[in-house]
């Protein structure tokens, strides 16, 4: 269990430092370690960290699915704080998914002249 906690902390450090691929890897490893020791709360936290890391790494849809998995695991163990944290994460992901994409270069509205060409 201590190895799982340490690995979870490593995932957090990677995420904060912007090393998103390393955060995904460490969160996955922490998830597996917690699962092996039957620490469901630790496993749920690691799954949520994995979801957040996937979003930061650019895989927003997979991150959303993973965060939902964490929320379900938190619910199965009646961890209301964990459920709330997962719900907030899912709301943030939804904001990312629902946010309009900003074009790289500003587009000009068509003018009367360009329409007649």
C-alpha positions, 0 to 999 in steps of 0.5 A: 500500500505504501508503494501505491501511495508513493507512486500516486504522489509521483503521478501528481508531481509529474502532472503538476510539472507538465510531464503528462505522459509520465503522469499517465504512466505513474497513475496507471501503476498506482491504480494497479498497486492499489488494486493488488492490495484491495485498497478501493479508495486508493484505487479510485483516487488513482483512477481519478488521477489517471483520468485527469492526466489523460485529459492533460495529455490530450485524450479528453474523451478517455479521461472523461470515461476514466473519471466516470469509472472513478466516480462509480468506484467511489460510489460503490464504497460510499466515499462521498468526498471522492464522489464530489471530487470526481463530479467536479472533475467531470464538470471541468472535463465537460467544460473542456469538451463544450468549449468552442474551438478557437481558430488559429487565425482570425477569419474575415467575414465575407464581403459583398465583393468576395461573394460576387467573385 
